[in-house]
Amino acid sequence: MSGIFNDSKIFVDMPLRHPPADVKAAFDALPDHSIANLKKFLEENFYDAWSDVKISAPTDWKANPAFLKNIKDHDLLSFAKDVNGIWKTLVKEFDHSFSCSECFSSIKSKYPFVVPGGRFEEYYYWDNLWIVHGLLVSEMYETALHTIHNLLDNIDKYGFMPNGARIYYLSRSQPPVASIMVRLIYDTIKDLPEYKSKAQDLINYGYPILKKEYEFFMTNRAYEIELNGVKVVLNHFDSDESTPRPESYKEDVELAEEHPEMNSTDMLKNLRAGAESGWDFSSRWFKNKSSFASIKTSEILPVDLNAIMLLNEGNMAHFAELKGIDNERNYFRMQETIRKMAFTHIFYDSEMGEWYDYWYKETDIYNINSHAFYASNFAPIWAFG
């Protein structure tokens, strides 16, 4: 809150030079919180932000992947080559060798990963879906496998994949797209002789972990509706905490202070839920479309999240079939069928020919506010295949 940093994320990404208890004791011993004393404290107790992030040259990068041969236009070909070359600058790894194990906010991963870049020097959950698409086009199959294995390792450890690979993201996830990545990678490499066994290993390792993630969303991000005598569980975004986000601490505190008329606990919880959505931020989540403080993400059943869950149920049924587990295949097929029914009865507007988010706590708000145009309105087309 001192204003030393113009971005709250910088501070929480600075590794500690000493164990946390020692750094706290040093802070408590400060004679005052003047800018000069705070800067001195930071210099003595912290490394620069992102000191724990190192370039990791991908071993499977190709200068001329096959897709380039299909580009005839000279300018487009030059552009595509430049984009393909960016992989070499975006593959990173965390280095925790220079300080104590508790001195980092980054979550150590077994394999290198791809970062978005800029202020985001860690990997994020659903970003990796689009990254994996690109890696496979660039024939970087090993890096794609590293990407999904890092995600699966985290799901196995936490029960869900955090928003990103930092400990301050542990109160929330992001759209659960791991099963989509597993299927995409599996389908791409399963017939390549050198990757056939790795494709099967991915299914064997990934399937039980993906079941953990599915259970997390069906338990902790769930709302039950009864349709035609059938209980249907649909999903929403949420968070386990209702405090300012560490990476946006100053911004969240100031927003709450600017709106004393709002329930700050509820607002902060819904800011975190909005970040879980990946749409951070959009008026899609606002009760009053012109007021950020009216955010109510956790009270909405989003079309796109439920479309992703539908895809997950189809993928899980497919994986169970590959493994010969008939009862689990049948279970996920049934869940898929039930959710499709919900898309017709809950989300679809036959007059508009679109699917809309459902405000399950306030149906009057649903009727007034949700009938806005967002790309997510058409996510079911993608999910239904």
C-alpha positions in Angstrom: 0.0 0.0 0.0 3.1 2.3 0.3 3.2 2.9 -3.5 6.8 1.6 -3.8 5.5 -0.7 -6.6 3.1 0.3 -9.3 2.0 -3.3 -9.5 1.1 -5.4 -6.5 2.3 -8.6 -8.3 5.9 -7.5 -8.2 6.2 -7.7 -4.4 4.6 -11.2 -4.1 6.9 -12.5 -6.9 10.1 -11.5 -5.0 11.9 -14.4 -3.4 13.0 -14.1 0.2 16.7 -13.9 1.1 16.0 -15.4 4.6 13.4 -17.7 6.1 9.9 -16.1 6.4 10.1 -15.9 10.3 13.3 -13.9 10.1 11.9 -11.6 7.4 8.8 -10.9 9.5 11.0 -10.2 12.6 13.0 -7.7 10.5 9.8 -6.0 9.4 8.5 -5.8 12.9 11.7 -4.3 14.1 11.5 -1.3 11.7 11.4 2.0 13.6 8.8 3.3 11.1 7.3 2.6 7.7 8.9 5.5 5.8 9.6 4.9 2.2 13.4 5.0 2.9 13.1 2.3 5.6 10.8 0.1 3.5 13.2 0.3 0.5 16.1 -0.7 2.7 14.1 -3.6 4.2 13.2 -4.8 0.7 16.9 -4.7 -0.4 18.1 -6.6 2.6 15.4 -9.3 2.7 14.2 -9.9 -0.9 15.7 -10.7 -4.3 14.3 -9.0 -7.4 10.9 -10.2 -8.7 11.2 -13.3 -11.0 14.8 -14.1 -9.9 13.5 -17.6 -9.6 12.6 -17.9 -13.2 15.2 -19.0 -15.7 15.1 -19.6 -19.5 15.0 -23.3 -20.4 15.9 -24.0 -24.0 13.4 -26.5 -25.4 15.2 -29.6 -26.8 12.4 -30.3 -29.3 12.1 -26.9 -31.0 12.2 -27.1 -34.8 13.2 -24.2 -37.0 11.0 -25.6 -39.9 8.0 -27.6 -38.6 5.9 -29.1 -41.4 3.1 -26.5 -41.1 5.4 -23.9 -42.6 5.4 -25.7 -45.9 1.7 -25.0 -46.4 2.2 -21.2 -46.2 2.7 -19.7 -49.7 2.5 -16.0 -49.0 6.0 -14.6 -48.3 5.0 -12.2 -45.6 2.8 -14.7 -43.8 5.6 -17.3 -43.9 8.0 -14.8 -42.4 5.5 -13.9 -39.7 4.9 -17.6 -38.9 8.6 -18.3 -38.6 8.9 -15.4 -36.2 6.1 -16.7 -34.1 7.5 -20.2 -34.1 10.8 -18.8 -32.9 9.2 -17.2 -29.8 8.9 -20.6 -28.2 12.6 -20.4 -27.4 12.0 -17.3 -25.3 8.9 -18.5 -23.5 10.0 -21.9 -22.1 11.1 -21.4 -18.5 11.8 -23.2 -15.3 11.8 -22.3 -11.6 15.1 -22.2 -9.8 14.8 -22.7 -6.0 18.5 -23.4 -5.4 19.6 -20.0 -4.1 17.3 -19.7 -1.0 15.3 -21.6 1.5 12.5 -23.9 0.4 9.9 -21.6 1.9 11.4 -18.5 0.4 9.5 -18.6 -3.0 6.0 -17.9 -4.1 6.5 -20.0 -7.2 5.3 -23.7 -7.1 8.2 -25.8 -8.3 7.4 -28.0 -11.2 9.1 -31.2 -12.4 9.4 -30.0 -16.0 10.0 -26.7 -17.9 6.9 -24.8 -18.8 5.6 -22.0 -21.2 4.8 -18.6 -19.7 2.6 -15.9 -21.2 5.4 -13.3 -20.8 5.5 -9.8 -19.4 4.5 -9.6 -15.7 3.4 -13.3 -16.0 6.5 -15.3 -15.4 4.8 -18.4 -14.3 2.4 -20.8 -16.1 -1.3 -20.5 -15.9 -4.0 -23.2 -16.1 -6.2 -22.6 -19.0 -3.6 -20.5 -21.0 -2.0 -23.9 -21.5 -4.8 -25.2 -23.6 -4.0 -22.7 -26.3 -0.3 -23.2 -25.7 -0.6 -26.9 -26.2 -2.5 -26.4 -29.5 0.5 -24.3 -30.7 3.1 -26.7 -29.4 1.5 -29.6 -31.3 1.4 -27.6 -34.5 5.0 -26.8 -34.0 5.7 -30.5 -33.5 7.0 -29.8 -30.0 5.5 -33.0 -28.6 7.9 -33.3 -25.6 7.2 -29.8 -24.4 3.5 -30.5 -24.8 3.8 -33.6 -22.6 5.8 -31.6 -20.0 3.1 -29.0 -20.0 0.3 -31.4 -19.2 2.3 -33.4 -16.8 3.0 -30.3 -14.7 -0.7 -29.6 -14.6 -1.6 -33.2 -13.7 1.1 -33.2 -10.9 -0.5 -30.1 -9.4 -4.0 -31.6 -9.6 -2.8 -34.7 -8.0 -1.2 -32.7 -5.1 -4.0 -30.1 -4.5 -7.1 -31.8 -5.9 -7.3 -29.1 -8.6 -5.0 -27.0 -10.7 -4.4 -23.6 -9.1 -5.1 -20.5 -11.2 -1.3 -20.4 -11.8 2.0 -21.7 -10.5 2.2 -19.4 -7.4 1.1 -20.2 -3.9 -1.1 -17.2 -3.7 -3.3 -18.8 -6.4 -4.2 -21.8 -4.2 -7.6 -20.5 -3.3 -8.9 -20.8 -6.8 -8.6 -22.7 -10.1 -9.4 -21.8 -13.7 -11.7 -23.4 -16.3 -10.8 -27.1 -16.0 -9.4 -27.9 -19.4 -6.9 -30.6 -18.5 -8.9 -33.5 -19.9 -9.2 -31.5 -23.2 -5.4 -31.2 -23.3 -4.9 -34.9 -22.5 -7.2 -35.9 -25.3 -5.6 -33.4 -27.7 -2.1 -34.6 -27.0 -3.1 -38.3 -27.0 -4.9 -38.1 -30.3 -1.9 -36.3 -31.9 0.9 -38.6 -30.8 -0.8 -42.0 -30.3 0.1 -43.2 -33.8 3.7 -41.8 -33.9 6.0 -44.8 -33.3 8.3 -43.0 -31.0 5.4 -41.6 -28.9 3.0 -44.5 -28.8 4.0 -45.7 -25.3 4.1 -42.2 -24.0 0.5 -41.6 -25.2 -0.7 -44.7 -23.3 1.3 -43.6 -20.3 -0.4 -40.3 -20.4 -3.9 -41.9 -20.2 -2.8 -44.3 -17.4 -1.3 -41.5 -15.3 -3.8 -38.8 -16.2 -7.2 -40.6 -15.9 -7.3 -41.1 -12.1 -6.0 -37.6 -11.6 -8.6 -36.1 -13.9 -11.2 -37.9 -11.8 -10.0 -35.9 -8.8 -10.4 -32.6 -10.6 -13.9 -33.6 -11.8 -14.9 -34.4 -8.3 -13.5 -31.1 -7.0 -15.7 -29.1 -9.4 -18.7 -31.3 -8.8 -18.4 -30.9 -5.1 -16.9 -27.4 -4.5 -18.2 -25.5 -7.6 -21.6 -27.1 -7.8 -25.3 -26.1 -7.7 -28.1 -28.7 -7.9 -31.2 -28.1 -10.0 -34.1 -30.5 -10.5 -35.3 -31.0 -14.1 -38.2 -33.3 -14.9 -37.6 -35.2 -11.7 -33.9 -35.6 -12.4 -31.3 -33.9 -10.2 -28.8 -32.0 -12.3 -25.5 -30.7 -10.9 -24.2 -27.6 -12.8 -21.1 -25.6 -12.1 -20.0 -22.1 -11.2 -16.8 -20.3 -10.4 -15.9 -19.6 -6.7 -13.0 -19.2 -4.3 -12.2 -20.6 -0.9 -11.1 -17.2 0.4 -12.7 -13.7 0.7 -9.6 -11.5 1.2 -7.8 -9.2 -1.2 -5.8 -11.1 -3.9 -2.1 -10.9 -3.0 -1.2 -10.2 -6.6 -3.7 -7.3 -6.7 -3.8 -6.4 -3.1 -3.7 -2.6 -3.3 -6.3 -2.6 -6.1 -8.7 -4.8 -4.2 -8.4 -2.9 -1.0 -9.0 0.4 -2.7 -12.0 -1.0 -4.6 -13.5 -2.1 -1.3 -12.8 1.3 0.4 -14.4 3.1 -2.5 -17.6 1.2 -2.0 -18.4 1.1 1.7 -22.0 0.4 0.8 -21.1 -3.0 -0.5 -20.4 -6.2 1.5 -16.6 -6.2 1.1 -16.2 -9.9 2.1 -18.7 -10.8 -0.6 -17.0 -8.5 -3.2 -13.5 -9.8 -2.5 -14.7 -13.5 -2.8 -16.3 -12.7 -6.1 -13.2 -10.9 -7.4 -11.3 -14.1 -6.8 -14.1 -16.1 -8.4 -13.9 -13.7 -11.4 -10.2 -14.4 -11.6 -11.0 -18.2 -11.6 -13.2 -17.7 -14.6 -10.3 -16.5 -16.8 -12.5 -13.6 -17.7 -10.8 -11.2 -15.4 -12.5 -9.0 -15.7 -15.8 -8.7 -17.6 -19.1 -6.9 -17.1 -20.5 -10.4 -17.6 -20.1 -10.9 -13.9 -21.5 -7.6 -12.7 -25.0 -7.2 -11.3 -24.9 -3.6 -12.3 -23.1 -3.6 -15.6 -21.4 -0.2 -15.0 -20.1 -1.1 -11.5 -17.1 -3.3 -10.9 -18.0 -3.4 -7.2 -21.3 -5.3 -8.0 -19.4 -8.4 -9.2 -21.3 -11.6 -8.4 -19.3 -14.3 -10.3 -20.1 -17.0 -7.8 -23.9 -16.6 -8.2 -23.8 -17.4 -11.9 -23.9 -20.7 -13.8 -21.7 -19.8 -16.8 -22.4 -21.3 -20.2 -18.8 -21.8 -21.1 -17.8 -23.5 -17.8 -20.6 -26.0 -18.1 -19.7 -26.5 -21.8 -16.2 -27.4 -20.6 -17.6 -29.7 -18.0 -19.7 -31.4 -20.7 -16.5 -31.9 -22.8 -14.8 -33.3 -19.7 -17.6 -35.9 -19.2 -17.2 -37.0 -22.8 -13.4 -37.2 -22.5 -13.6 -39.1 -19.2 -16.0 -41.6 -20.8 -13.5 -42.0 -23.7 -10.6 -42.5 -21.4 -12.5 -45.0 -19.3 -13.3 -46.9 -22.4 -9.7 -46.9 -23.5 -8.8 -48.4 -20.1 -11.7 -51.0 -20.3 -13.5 -49.6 -17.2 -17.1 -50.0 -18.5 -18.9 -48.9 -15.3 -17.0 -45.6 -15.2 -17.5 -45.1 -19.0 -21.3 -45.5 -18.4 -21.3 -43.1 -15.5 -19.6 -40.3 -17.4 -21.9 -40.9 -20.5 -24.9 -40.6 -18.2 -23.5 -37.4 -16.7 -22.9 -36.1 -20.2 -26.5 -36.9 -21.2 -28.0 -35.2 -18.1 -25.9 -32.0 -18.6 -27.0 -31.8 -22.3 -30.6 -31.8 -21.0 -29.7 -28.8 -18.8 -28.3 -26.9 -21.8 -31.8 -27.1 -23.4 -33.8 -26.3 -20.3 -31.6 -23.9 -18.3 -29.3 -22.1 -20.7 -31.0 -22.0 -24.1 -33.2 -19.2 -25.3 -35.1 -20.5 -28.4 -36.2 -17.0 -29.4 -32.7 -15.7 -29.5 -31.1 -19.0 -30.7 -28.3 -18.6 -28.1 -27.3 -20.0 -24.7 -27.1 -17.6 -21.8 -25.5 -17.6 -18.3 -27.9 -18.4 -15.6 -28.1 -16.2 -12.4 -29.2 -19.0 -10.1 -29.7 -16.8 -7.0 -31.7 -14.1 -8.6 -33.7 -15.2 -11.6 -35.0 -11.6 -12.1 -31.4 -10.4 -12.6 -31.0 -13.4 -14.9 -33.9 -12.3 -17.1 -32.7 -8.7 -17.1 -28.9 -8.9 -17.3 -27.7 -12.2 -18.7 -29.2 -11.7 -22.2 -26.1 -9.9 -23.4 -23.8 -10.9 -26.2 -20.6 -12.7 -25.2 -18.5 -15.2 -27.2 -19.3 -17.6 -24.4 -22.9 -17.7 -25.5 -21.8 -20.1 -28.3 -19.5 -22.4 -26.2 -22.1 -25.2 -26.4 -21.5 -25.5 -30.2 -17.9 -26.3 -29.5 -18.8 -28.7 -26.7 -21.5 -30.5 -28.7 -19.0 -31.1 -31.5 
